[in-house]
Amino acid sequence: MQATVPSLEDIRPNLFTPVRLGTHQLANRIVMAPLTRNRVGKEGVPQAMNIEYYRQRAGAGLIVTEGSQISPQGQGYPGTPGIHSPEQVAGWRRVTDTVHGQDGRIFLQLWHVGRVSHPSLQPDGALPVAPSAIPAEGEGMTLEGPKPFVTPRALELDEIPGLIGQFSKAAENALRAGFDGVEIHAANGYLLDQFLRDGSNQRTDKYGGSVENRLRLLLEVTDAVSRVWNADRVGVRLSPLNSFNTMTDSSSQATFVTAVESLNHFGLAYLHVVEPDFTGQVTGFDYLRLRNSFMGPYIANGGYDKERADRTLESGAADLVSFGKAFIANPDLTDRFATNGTLNEPDPSTFYGGDERGYIDYPALP
């Protein structure tokens, strides 16, 4: 009897189905999400325990690093890495060499926090910058502890080319550091997200007003970064619903569908979408429409476990799924998923700052 060959329609992917992401063939569809851990060395330089942290997690199909500020002005938290100095490039090179030695793939996330900073973290004690002089509510973390957010300074029109140049230079540095690609951080209430959403952008020049104008900076940054890296080694992260850092938009669905349709022009490696609000709620937004509007691989993020991730991949609602807290507590998350092993529980008290405890001491499977 002749064997039946399954059609492509019969092949339903799961977390362990290989996938092509731009120029890279990934062994699985498990992505380590970018995770701020506030543990780098002096001057934002990755150190030995950061190398070990990423080495332990190299079984992911793709690692996206913690956000790394593109310039001193882009920093918003103590103990976060940069990608703007030779020492930082050298530190990251040790990370990428180690991950590659484990047959892993790793992208660097390019980050500018905008208004979510404090003068004590800024060069010469300057005000943080933003699209408009509108402060975030609440407090930010500084070297002296939590302090209220200040009213930022609105970027002048003639400063924006220099800002784009910072993204371009950071992309060049990431290339020198041996990364496999870069992710542009346009989510979670940071600078590019601040420009995109009308609650934080009340400019009246060509970077404000209409959604096309508010989208302009993200597109210009993506173009600049794609001139350093081929666009098929560049991803973009968005968060349509996330109200973290006091973010709002009067028409999120229209804003973000327009953004995604405009990003299609580049032929990006992927779109990485934070689906829930930071409270964990996913309401009032059609993510399937967003996914179907993007002409490339879609990475879903936000509260997924193995079963839900497999169902999402099988349905076609995403091409890959990224995991955050699960990777914090389970350096061998890929092996645990493969064997249906029990997961370690993360300790939230060790998420941000500190030493090796809660960072590289979670046990792996025997």
C-alpha positions in Angstrom: 0.0 0.0 0.0 1.4 3.4 -1.0 2.0 5.8 1.9 0.0 9.0 2.1 2.2 12.1 2.0 0.7 14.9 4.2 0.0 18.2 2.5 1.3 21.4 3.9 -2.2 22.1 5.2 -2.0 18.9 7.3 1.2 19.9 9.0 0.3 21.8 12.1 3.2 23.4 13.9 4.0 23.3 17.6 6.7 24.8 19.7 9.2 22.2 18.4 8.6 22.7 14.7 11.6 24.3 13.1 11.0 27.7 11.6 12.8 30.2 9.4 13.1 33.7 10.8 14.6 36.0 8.2 18.0 34.6 7.3 18.0 32.2 10.3 16.7 28.7 10.6 15.6 28.2 14.2 15.5 24.8 15.8 12.2 25.6 17.7 9.6 28.3 18.0 10.4 29.1 21.7 11.6 32.7 22.1 13.2 34.1 25.2 11.5 37.5 25.7 13.6 40.6 26.5 13.8 40.8 30.3 15.2 43.7 32.3 17.2 42.3 35.2 19.3 45.3 36.3 22.5 43.3 36.9 25.2 44.5 34.5 28.5 45.9 35.6 29.8 49.4 35.8 29.0 51.7 32.9 26.4 49.3 31.5 29.0 46.6 30.6 27.8 43.0 30.6 29.8 40.9 33.1 30.5 37.3 33.9 27.2 36.4 35.5 25.4 37.9 32.5 27.3 35.7 30.2 26.3 32.6 32.3 22.7 33.8 32.4 22.4 33.8 28.6 24.5 30.6 28.2 22.0 28.7 30.4 19.1 29.8 28.2 20.7 29.2 24.8 18.3 26.3 24.1 15.6 28.8 23.0 15.1 29.0 19.3 15.9 32.7 19.7 17.0 34.8 22.6 16.1 38.5 22.6 18.3 40.3 25.1 17.2 42.7 27.7 16.7 46.3 26.4 20.1 48.0 25.9 20.2 51.8 25.7 21.4 53.2 22.5 23.0 56.2 24.2 23.5 57.6 27.7 20.4 59.7 27.2 18.4 56.5 26.6 18.9 55.0 30.1 16.0 54.9 32.5 17.0 52.3 35.2 20.1 51.5 37.2 22.1 48.4 36.2 20.9 48.2 32.6 23.3 47.5 29.7 24.2 49.8 26.9 25.4 49.4 23.3 27.0 52.7 22.8 30.6 52.3 24.1 33.5 50.1 23.1 33.5 48.4 26.5 29.8 47.5 26.2 30.4 46.1 22.7 33.3 44.0 24.1 31.1 42.8 27.0 28.2 41.8 24.7 30.7 40.1 22.4 31.6 37.7 25.2 27.8 37.0 25.5 27.2 36.3 21.8 30.3 34.1 21.5 29.1 32.0 24.4 25.6 31.7 23.1 26.9 30.7 19.7 29.1 28.1 21.3 25.9 26.5 22.5 24.4 26.7 19.0 22.0 29.4 20.1 20.7 32.5 18.2 20.6 35.9 19.9 19.2 39.3 18.9 19.9 42.6 20.8 17.0 44.8 21.7 17.7 48.5 20.9 16.2 50.7 23.6 15.6 54.4 24.4 13.3 55.0 27.4 12.4 58.6 26.6 10.4 60.2 29.4 10.7 57.1 31.7 13.9 58.3 33.2 15.1 60.8 35.8 17.7 63.6 35.8 19.9 61.6 38.1 20.3 59.0 35.4 20.8 61.5 32.6 24.1 63.1 31.4 24.8 66.3 33.3 21.5 65.9 35.2 19.5 66.9 32.2 15.7 66.4 31.8 14.7 63.2 30.0 13.4 63.7 26.5 10.0 62.8 25.0 7.7 63.7 22.1 5.9 66.2 24.3 6.4 67.7 27.7 3.9 65.2 29.4 5.2 63.2 32.4 4.4 59.6 33.1 2.6 59.1 36.4 4.2 57.4 39.4 7.8 56.8 40.3 10.9 55.6 38.5 13.8 53.7 39.9 17.1 55.6 40.4 20.4 54.9 42.2 18.9 56.5 45.2 15.7 54.6 45.1 12.2 55.4 43.7 11.6 59.0 42.7 8.6 60.7 41.0 8.8 61.0 37.3 9.7 64.6 36.1 8.1 66.5 33.3 10.3 65.7 30.3 11.6 68.0 27.7 10.0 67.8 24.2 12.5 66.9 21.6 13.2 69.8 19.1 12.6 69.0 15.5 16.3 69.5 14.6 17.3 66.9 17.3 15.5 64.0 15.7 18.0 63.2 13.0 20.6 62.9 15.8 18.3 60.5 17.7 17.9 58.4 14.6 21.7 58.4 14.2 22.0 57.0 17.7 19.8 54.1 16.7 21.9 53.6 13.6 25.2 53.7 15.6 23.8 51.3 18.2 22.9 48.9 15.4 26.4 49.1 14.0 27.8 48.3 17.5 25.4 45.3 17.8 26.8 44.0 14.5 30.4 44.4 15.9 29.3 42.6 19.0 28.4 39.5 17.0 24.6 39.5 17.4 22.4 37.6 14.9 20.1 40.5 14.5 18.4 43.4 16.4 15.0 44.1 17.8 13.7 47.7 17.8 11.9 48.4 21.1 8.8 50.3 20.2 6.7 49.0 23.1 5.8 49.3 26.8 5.7 53.1 27.0 9.3 53.9 25.9 10.4 56.5 23.5 9.2 55.1 20.1 5.9 54.0 21.7 5.5 57.5 23.2 5.7 58.9 19.7 3.3 56.4 18.3 0.4 56.9 20.8 -1.6 60.1 21.0 -1.8 60.1 24.8 1.9 60.9 25.0 2.4 62.6 21.6 0.7 66.0 21.3 3.2 67.5 18.8 2.0 69.8 16.0 4.9 69.2 13.6 5.4 66.3 11.1 5.9 63.9 14.0 2.6 64.5 15.7 -1.2 64.7 15.0 -2.2 62.0 12.4 -1.2 58.4 13.0 1.0 58.6 9.9 2.9 61.5 11.5 3.1 59.7 14.9 4.4 56.6 13.1 7.1 58.6 11.2 9.9 58.2 13.8 9.5 54.4 14.1 9.6 54.1 10.3 12.7 56.3 10.1 14.4 54.4 12.8 13.5 51.1 11.2 14.9 52.4 7.9 18.2 53.5 9.5 18.6 50.2 11.3 17.8 48.2 8.2 20.5 50.1 6.3 23.0 48.6 8.9 21.5 45.2 9.0 19.5 43.7 6.2 15.8 44.1 7.2 15.4 40.3 7.4 17.6 40.5 10.5 15.6 43.2 12.2 12.5 42.8 14.3 10.1 45.3 15.9 8.3 45.0 19.2 4.9 46.7 19.8 2.4 46.7 22.7 -1.0 48.0 21.5 -2.8 47.6 24.8 -0.1 48.0 27.4 -0.8 51.0 29.7 2.5 50.6 31.5 4.2 53.9 32.0 0.8 55.7 31.6 0.3 54.9 28.0 -3.0 55.5 26.2 -4.2 55.9 22.6 -7.6 57.1 21.4 -7.8 54.5 18.7 -5.4 51.6 19.3 -6.8 49.2 16.7 -6.4 51.8 13.9 -3.1 53.1 15.1 -1.4 49.7 15.3 -2.9 48.2 12.2 -1.6 51.2 10.3 1.8 50.8 12.0 2.0 47.1 11.0 0.9 47.7 7.4 3.6 50.5 7.1 6.3 48.2 8.5 5.5 45.6 5.8 7.5 47.8 3.4 10.7 46.7 5.0 10.5 42.9 4.9 11.3 42.5 8.6 12.5 39.3 10.2 9.5 39.4 12.6 6.9 41.4 14.5 7.0 40.8 18.3 3.7 41.8 20.0 3.0 42.1 23.7 -0.6 41.2 23.7 -1.9 41.8 27.3 -1.9 44.9 29.4 0.7 44.7 32.2 -2.3 43.7 34.4 -2.7 40.6 32.3 -5.9 41.7 30.6 -6.4 41.1 26.8 -9.6 42.9 25.9 -10.9 45.3 23.2 -8.3 44.5 20.6 -8.3 42.2 17.5 -4.9 40.6 17.6 -5.8 38.2 14.8 -6.4 41.2 12.5 -3.0 42.6 13.5 -1.3 39.3 12.9 -3.0 39.0 9.5 -2.0 42.5 8.6 1.7 41.7 9.0 3.4 40.0 6.0 6.0 38.1 8.0 6.6 36.0 11.1 4.5 37.0 14.2 5.8 36.4 17.7 3.1 36.4 20.4 4.0 37.4 24.0 2.1 37.5 27.2 1.1 34.9 29.8 1.5 31.9 27.5 2.1 28.4 28.9 3.1 25.4 26.8 -0.5 24.2 26.0 -1.8 27.6 25.0 1.3 28.3 22.9 0.9 25.1 21.0 -2.8 25.8 20.4 -1.9 29.3 19.2 0.7 28.0 16.8 -1.5 25.2 15.5 -4.3 27.7 14.8 -2.0 30.0 12.9 -2.6 32.9 15.2 1.2 33.2 15.7 4.4 31.7 14.2 6.5 31.8 17.4 5.8 32.4 21.1 8.0 34.3 23.6 8.2 33.5 27.3 9.4 35.8 30.0 8.9 34.8 33.6 9.1 31.1 32.7 12.6 31.7 31.3 13.7 33.6 34.5 13.0 30.5 36.6 13.8 27.8 34.1 17.1 28.2 32.3 16.3 24.8 30.6 12.7 25.8 29.7 13.0 24.2 26.2 14.0 20.8 27.8 11.2 21.1 30.3 8.6 21.8 27.6 10.0 18.9 25.5 9.6 16.4 28.4 6.5 18.0 30.0 8.6 18.6 33.0 7.5 20.5 36.1 8.5 24.2 36.0 10.4 26.1 38.7 8.4 28.9 40.2 10.0 32.4 39.8 10.8 34.5 42.8 9.6 38.1 42.1 11.8 39.5 44.9 14.9 38.8 42.8 13.6 40.0 39.4 15.3 43.3 39.5 18.8 43.9 40.7 20.9 41.9 43.1 23.5 39.2 42.7 23.5 35.7 41.3 20.6 34.6 43.6 17.4 34.4 41.5 19.5 35.0 38.4 21.7 32.1 37.5 21.0 29.7 40.4 17.7 28.2 39.4 18.1 24.5 39.0 18.1 22.7 35.7 16.6 19.3 35.2 18.8 16.4 36.4 
